[in-house]
Amino acid sequence: MEIRPRNRREPLGSQPDVDFPPVQNGIDYLLSVTDHLTHGDPPEPRDLKYAILHLQAAVEVLLKARLQREHWSQVFKNPGAATRARFESGDFESCTTDAALDRLAGIAGVTIADKAVKTLGVLTKSRNALQHYGLTTSAPAVEARAAEVLTFLMEFFTTELQPDLSMDEDKLVQRDLAVIRARLGTITSYLKQRHNEIRAELAPVADSVVECPVCAQFAVQVGFPDPQCSFCHMGWVHSYGLLFDYLRAFDRPGLLTGECPDCGHEEMLRQTRVAAAPASPRTLCFGCATSLGPQTATCTNCAALYEPGEDDLGMCPRCLAQRFEKL
C-alpha cells in the first residue's frame, strides 16, 4: 500500500486515521502497483515484487467490493455461517478469488471474459509463489501480465463499481484514477515498443511462433532444442520443458499431445495457436516445428499424428511409404 504521511482528508496537525473503504482501498492498491512499475527503467526486482502483491490485493478487494453490493454474506468463505457482527468487525475468513469470480457470474450476473479469468488465475499463482515459496521470473513478463490485469480492473471498476459510488466517493478516487491511467499508458507504450522491436524478427516465422507460457505474448518460436521467448527472454533447457509449461498454462479443450510424423518425438500438440493465425489453431510439433492443419488423424501403425489424405489407409506418410517399400 502506498504510504502517506497523513490522510488527505485530515487537516494539518491532526492525528491521521486509517480510513480505506473497499473501493478506495482497491484503487489505492492500483496506485501503488503503477507507482512500482514506473519507479525505474526498468523497475527494480523489489518494485516488481510489490507490484505483484498489491495487484493481487487490488483484485481481491475490488471483486469482493462488487460481491458485497450483491449481499455482504457473499464475501464469506461460507456464506451460510455469516453473521452481521463478524462482517462489521472483519473477523471472518473471506472467499477465494476463484470463488468470488464464480459468485459474481452465478449470483450477481457479472460477465467476465475467459481470457480475464485465466489472467487472474496466473496472477494468483504468481502471488502465492512469491508470498510463500519465492518467485523467479522475467521482469517484462511481470509487466505484461500486470498491464492485462490493470486494464481489466479499470474496466471492471468503470462498469461494475463506479455507477454506485456517491459523489464524494467518486471525487476521492478520481484523483488517483487519473494518475493510474497516465501511468498505465506509459506501461502500455513500453509493451508496444517491445512488440515493435521483435515484430521484424518473428514475422518470417509466424507460423511456428506460439504464446509464451510466462508472459502470454506470441513470442516463442518452436523447433529449437532450447527455445526462448523473444519478449520476456524466458528460456527452456529443452523443447519438452516448453511443451510442459505450455500445457500447464493454456488448458484448452482438445490440447492433446501425440508423436510427430517427421521427427518421431511425442511433442506434437493439437489446438495450438500460432502468431500467423491465432483464430485458427493447428497441430504443431514443438520439437521440429512440423505443422498440420486443423484436421488430424492418428496413425494406426505408429500412433503418430498426421494430416489425413485420400487412400492413406489410416497410416501416416512415413508408415505408408515403408509399407509400399516392402511390397
Secondary structure as the mmCIF struct_conf table of DSSP 4:
data_model
#
loop_
_struct_conf.conf_type_id
_struct_conf.id
_struct_conf.beg_label_comp_id
_struct_conf.beg_label_asym_id
_struct_conf.beg_label_seq_id
_struct_conf.end_label_comp_id
_struct_conf.end_label_asym_id
_struct_conf.end_label_seq_id
BEND BEND1 PRO A 5 ARG A 6
TURN_TY1_P TURN_TY1_P1 ARG A 8 ARG A 9
BEND BEND2 GLU A 10 GLU A 10
HELX_LH_PP_P HELX_LH_PP_P1 PRO A 11 PRO A 11
TURN_TY1_P TURN_TY1_P2 LEU A 12 GLY A 13
BEND BEND3 SER A 14 SER A 14
HELX_LH_PP_P HELX_LH_PP_P2 GLN A 15 PRO A 16
HELX_RH_AL_P HELX_RH_AL_P1 PRO A 22 LEU A 37
TURN_TY1_P TURN_TY1_P3 THR A 38 THR A 38
BEND BEND4 HIS A 39 PRO A 42
HELX_LH_PP_P HELX_LH_PP_P3 PRO A 43 GLU A 44
HELX_RH_AL_P HELX_RH_AL_P2 PRO A 45 GLU A 70
HELX_RH_3T_P HELX_RH_3T_P1 TRP A 72 VAL A 75
STRN STRN1 PHE A 76 PHE A 76
BEND BEND5 LYS A 77 ASN A 78
HELX_RH_3T_P HELX_RH_3T_P2 PRO A 79 ALA A 81
HELX_RH_AL_P HELX_RH_AL_P3 ARG A 84 SER A 89
TURN_TY1_P TURN_TY1_P4 GLY A 90 GLY A 90
BEND BEND6 PHE A 92 PHE A 92
HELX_LH_PP_P HELX_LH_PP_P4 GLU A 93 GLU A 93
STRN STRN2 SER A 94 SER A 94
HELX_LH_PP_P HELX_LH_PP_P5 CYS A 95 THR A 96
HELX_RH_AL_P HELX_RH_AL_P4 THR A 97 GLY A 106
TURN_TY1_P TURN_TY1_P5 ILE A 107 ILE A 107
BEND BEND7 ALA A 108 ALA A 108
HELX_RH_AL_P HELX_RH_AL_P5 ASP A 114 ASN A 128
HELX_RH_PI_P HELX_RH_PI_P1 ALA A 129 TYR A 133
HELX_RH_AL_P HELX_RH_AL_P6 ALA A 139 PHE A 156
HELX_RH_PI_P HELX_RH_PI_P2 PHE A 157 LEU A 161
HELX_RH_3T_P HELX_RH_3T_P3 GLN A 162 ASP A 164
HELX_RH_AL_P HELX_RH_AL_P7 MET A 167 LEU A 202
HELX_RH_3T_P HELX_RH_3T_P4 ALA A 203 SER A 208
STRN STRN3 VAL A 209 GLU A 211
TURN_TY1_P TURN_TY1_P6 PRO A 213 CYS A 215
BEND BEND8 GLN A 217 GLN A 217
STRN STRN4 PHE A 218 GLN A 221
BEND BEND9 GLY A 223 ASP A 226
STRN STRN5 GLN A 228 CYS A 229
TURN_TY1_P TURN_TY1_P7 SER A 230 CYS A 232
STRN STRN6 GLY A 235 GLY A 235
BEND BEND10 VAL A 237 HIS A 238
HELX_RH_AL_P HELX_RH_AL_P8 SER A 239 ALA A 249
TURN_TY1_P TURN_TY1_P8 PRO A 253 GLY A 254
STRN STRN7 THR A 257 GLY A 258
STRN STRN8 GLU A 259 GLU A 259
TURN_TY1_P TURN_TY1_P9 PRO A 261 CYS A 263
BEND BEND11 GLU A 266 GLU A 266
STRN STRN9 MET A 268 THR A 272
STRN STRN10 VAL A 274 VAL A 274
TURN_TY1_P TURN_TY1_P10 ALA A 275 ALA A 276
TURN_TY1_P TURN_TY1_P11 PRO A 278 ALA A 279
BEND BEND12 SER A 280 SER A 280
STRN STRN11 ARG A 282 CYS A 285
TURN_TY1_P TURN_TY1_P12 PHE A 286 CYS A 288
STRN STRN12 SER A 291 LEU A 292
BEND BEND13 PRO A 294 PRO A 294
STRN STRN13 ALA A 297 THR A 298
TURN_TY1_P TURN_TY1_P13 THR A 300 CYS A 302
STRN STRN14 ALA A 304 ALA A 304
STRN STRN15 LEU A 305 TYR A 306
TURN_TY1_P TURN_TY1_P14 GLU A 310 ASP A 311
TURN_TY1_P TURN_TY1_P15 LEU A 313 GLY A 314
HELX_RH_AL_P HELX_RH_AL_P9 PRO A 317 LYS A 326
#
